[in-house]
Amino acid sequence: MNQFGRLRDAMVGAAFQAVDATDLALAALRFSVTHTVVTSTASTRQRLTDLAGRGATERARAQHRAAQALDTAVVALATSAVVDRMVDAQLERVLRPLVRGILDDVLSMLEQEPDRIQALVRGQRDTMVDELIGRIRSGATAGDEAVDRLTARVLHREPL
């Protein structure tokens, strides 16, 4: 099983363990509420208020821990060697043939009409490099936005 599969299984296992812990806590609360001798309505209300406050605090802590765990997992995934190899493979597959084809065409024209093409090559060199860098940046930005949307959706946060 690859790293992604193990990470996914660990996250699913953690989610089920959290559900089990919640079920156990609810059962204990039900037992406590039904088997406690009620001395007064005011003390019962205070106890329920205290329990609700603790429950809200623990829920917020659990959400925070889950968000931290997901952030850690996303960073580990984004910085993993596997992802780097996938990106390199795609760049090699797409970028190298494109640049090679363009350069072959330019060199062919340079052989046929050197004076006319020489000025064009000098003028277009910077434009080609800037355009290539711009496309790479926009692809990386689109990838970052996709990861941000996924993270926001999983954590139920507002997208940035």
C-alpha positions in Angstrom: 0.0 0.0 0.0 1.4 3.4 -0.9 1.8 6.4 1.4 -1.4 8.0 0.3 -3.4 4.8 1.1 -1.9 4.5 4.5 -2.5 8.2 5.3 -6.1 7.9 4.1 -6.6 4.8 6.2 -5.1 6.5 9.2 -7.4 9.5 8.8 -10.5 7.2 8.4 -9.4 5.2 11.5 -9.0 8.4 13.5 -12.5 9.6 12.5 -14.1 6.3 13.5 -12.2 6.3 16.8 -13.5 9.8 17.4 -17.1 8.6 16.8 -16.5 5.7 19.2 -15.2 8.1 21.9 -18.2 10.4 21.3 -20.6 7.4 21.7 -19.0 6.4 24.9 -19.1 9.9 26.3 -22.8 10.2 25.4 -23.6 6.9 27.1 -21.8 8.1 30.2 -23.7 11.4 30.2 -27.0 9.5 29.8 -26.2 7.3 32.7 -25.1 10.2 34.8 -28.2 12.2 34.1 -30.6 9.3 34.6 -28.9 7.9 37.8 -28.2 11.0 39.6 -30.4 12.0 42.6 -31.8 15.4 41.8 -31.7 17.6 44.8 -32.9 20.8 43.2 -33.8 22.1 39.8 -31.3 24.9 40.1 -28.4 22.6 40.8 -29.5 20.3 37.9 -29.6 23.3 35.5 -26.1 24.4 36.7 -24.7 21.0 36.2 -26.2 20.7 32.7 -24.8 24.2 31.9 -21.4 23.1 33.1 -21.5 20.0 31.1 -22.6 21.9 28.0 -19.8 24.4 28.4 -17.2 21.6 28.8 -18.7 19.8 25.7 -18.4 23.0 23.6 -14.8 23.4 24.8 -13.9 19.8 24.0 -15.6 20.0 20.6 -13.6 23.2 19.8 -10.4 21.5 20.9 -11.2 18.4 18.8 -11.9 20.6 15.7 -8.6 22.4 16.3 -6.7 19.1 16.6 -8.3 17.8 13.5 -7.5 21.0 11.6 -3.9 20.8 12.7 -3.7 17.1 11.7 -5.2 17.9 8.3 -2.8 20.8 7.8 0.1 18.6 8.7 -1.1 15.9 6.3 -1.5 18.5 3.4 2.0 19.9 4.0 3.4 16.4 4.1 1.7 15.5 0.9 2.6 18.8 -0.9 6.3 18.4 0.1 6.6 14.7 -0.6 9.0 13.2 -3.0 6.2 11.4 -4.8 4.5 14.7 -5.7 7.8 16.3 -6.7 8.4 13.3 -9.1 4.8 13.6 -10.5 5.3 17.4 -11.2 8.7 16.7 -12.7 7.3 14.0 -14.9 4.5 16.3 -16.2 7.0 19.1 -16.9 9.2 16.6 -18.7 6.3 15.2 -20.7 4.8 18.6 -21.7 7.4 21.3 -21.5 10.4 19.6 -23.1 8.7 18.6 -26.4 7.1 22.1 -26.7 10.4 24.0 -26.2 12.2 21.5 -28.4 9.7 22.0 -31.2 9.7 25.7 -31.0 13.5 25.9 -31.0 13.7 23.5 -34.0 11.4 25.8 -36.0 13.4 28.9 -35.0 16.7 27.3 -35.9 15.4 26.1 -39.3 14.2 29.7 -40.1 17.5 31.1 -38.9 19.3 28.9 -41.4 17.0 30.0 -44.3 16.9 33.8 -43.5 19.6 34.7 -40.9 19.3 38.5 -41.1 15.6 38.7 -40.8 15.3 36.0 -38.1 18.2 37.2 -36.0 16.5 40.4 -34.9 13.2 38.5 -34.2 15.0 35.9 -32.1 16.7 38.6 -30.0 13.4 40.4 -29.4 11.3 37.3 -28.7 13.8 35.5 -26.4 12.7 37.5 -23.3 9.1 37.3 -24.2 9.2 33.5 -24.5 10.9 33.1 -21.2 8.5 35.5 -19.5 5.5 33.7 -21.0 6.8 30.3 -20.0 7.4 31.4 -16.5 4.0 33.0 -16.4 2.3 29.8 -17.5 4.2 27.8 -14.9 3.2 30.2 -12.2 -0.4 30.2 -13.2 -0.4 26.4 -13.1 1.1 26.4 -9.6 -1.4 29.1 -8.5 -4.3 27.0 -9.8 -2.9 24.0 -7.9 -2.5 26.1 -4.7 -6.1 27.3 -5.1 -7.4 23.7 -5.5 -5.6 22.6 -2.4 -7.0 25.7 -0.5 -10.5 24.9 -1.7 -10.1 21.2 -0.6 -8.7 22.2 2.8 -11.5 24.7 3.3 -14.2 22.2 2.3 -12.8 19.5 4.6 -12.4 21.9 7.6 -15.7 23.7 6.8 -13.9 27.0 6.7 -14.6 30.0 4.5 -12.3 29.9 1.4 -9.6 32.6 1.4 
